[in-house]
């Protein structure tokens, strides 16, 4: 695939991938975006999460982070392609640029995909339809539940378990922060 000349910087953090998936993941990433640093995988030995198949024993996970160059459409394609693996935990973000808003995608095997738009400071943005749906929740608890969903709190809660096992022993902050 031809990578567009006018690309925006982005960041992919694979919080956890089964060892057998790493080469395929690298291939999927390379097909879509220009990675600006080599792939370096670290073992997350102190944490094992069950994969999508409950019948299998948990596999050791590997993590990596990559900076890349891409456009908005390609970033969405990357998130979709990575989610198709169904056994990885990841976050991908594209920074705000003059070409459009930033984007953030989160994926966990149990929750699926979460997407939000980001402003230049990394804050999540909500459109009027999202706010309207939240306000239609007649009760305070309904509104609170809808706002929590809009913020992706469930995804952050699951990914926080993996963020604390950051690259080189350092914790990883939320990409939207």
N, C-alpha and C positions, 0 to 999 in steps of 0.2 A: 504494500500500500504506500502511496505517495503521501508524505507528511507535508502539510501546508507550510509555506515559507513564513507566513504571519502567524506565529504561534504564541500562546500565553503560557507562562510557567505554571506547573502544577506539582502536586505531591501525592504519592501513593504510599500508604503504610499498610503492609500486609501484617496484621497482628498475629495471625496464626495460619499456617498451611501445612498440610500433611506432607511428609518428605517426598512421597511419590508424585506429588503434584508440582513440585518446584520447576522442573524443566518445562512442563506444559504451560505453567503460569508465565515463565519468562518468554516463551514463544508467543503467547497471546498478547503480552504487553508490547513486545518488540514489533509485532505486526501493526500496532495502532499508534504508538507514540514514540517520540525520540527521547530515549532515556539518556540523561546527561551525566550519569555516573554508572560504574559497573554494578552488577547484581552481587550483593554480599548478604548471605543468609546466616542467621544466628539461631542456634537451637534454644528453644524455650523448654529446658529440661524440667524445670520445677513446676510446670503446669501442663496438664493434658486435658483436653476437652473431648467429649464424645463427638464423633463425626455424625453425619446425617443418618447413617445406618446404625441403629441401636444394637444390632446383632453382633457387630464387630467390637473388638476391644478398642479403647481409645488409643490413638496413634500419637507419637511425639510430634510436637509442632515446631515449625520454623518460622521466623519472622524476617522481614526486610523492609527497608524504606528506599524510595526512589524519587528523585526529582525528574520531571519530564517536561516536554514542550508539546502542546496540543491546542486544539480549538474546542469550543463548547460541545459541538456534536461528537467529536472524537472522545472526549472525556465521558460522555454518556455511554457511548459504545464500549469504552473500556470497562466501566462499572458493570454494564450488562454482561459483557463477556466473562468478567471475573466472577460475577454472581452465578453464572451457569455452572461453575465448578461445584457449588453447593456445600463445600466442606472447608471454606476459608472464611476468615474474619478479616475485614479490611475497611479502610477509609480512603477515599480519594477526593482531593480538593483541587480546584482550578481557581487561581487568584482572579480578583476583580481586574478588569482592564477596560480600555476605551471601547473595546468591541462588545462589552456586555458585563453582566453581573458575574460574580464568582459562583461556583457550584460546589456542593459538598454531597458526597454519596457515602453511606455507611451500609455495611452488609454483615449480617450474622446468619448462620444456617437456621437458627430457630425463628428469627424475626423477619428475615428477608431483607429487602432493600428499603433504605430511607434516603430521601433527597431533599435538599433545601438550597435556596439561593442565598448568596452572601453579598454584603456590601463591601466597600473598600477596607473597612476595619475588621471584616470577618464576622460581622453580626448576621444572624439569620433574618431573612426578609419574608414577610407573609403577604399574600395578595388579599384583596377584599373578599373573594369567595371563601378562602380559608377562615378569615375572621368571621364572616357571616355564618358559616357552618358552626364555628365554635360558639357564637352567641345564641344560636338556635338551641343549644343545650340549655333547657329550661332551669336547671338547678345549678347551684354553685359547684357541686361536685361534678356535674356533667361538663361545665365550662372548664373546670380545672383538669379533668381527664382529657378533654379535647386539646387544650393548650399544651399539656404534657406530651401528647402525641405529636402535635405540630413541631415541638422543639426537639423531638427525637430522643426523649429522655430514656426510653427503654433500650435503644441502641447504645447510648452512651453508658448506661449501667452495665450492659454486657461487655462492651469494649473496654470499660474501665478495669475490668478484671485482667485484661491482657495488657493494657497500657502500663500497669505497674511493673511488668516484666519487660521494660524497654530495651532498646538496642544498647549493647555494651553495659548492661546493668543500670542504665539511667531510665527514670520513668519518662513516659511520653505524654505530652499534653494533648488535649483535644485539638484537632485540626481547625475547628471553627473558632477557637480562642485566640 
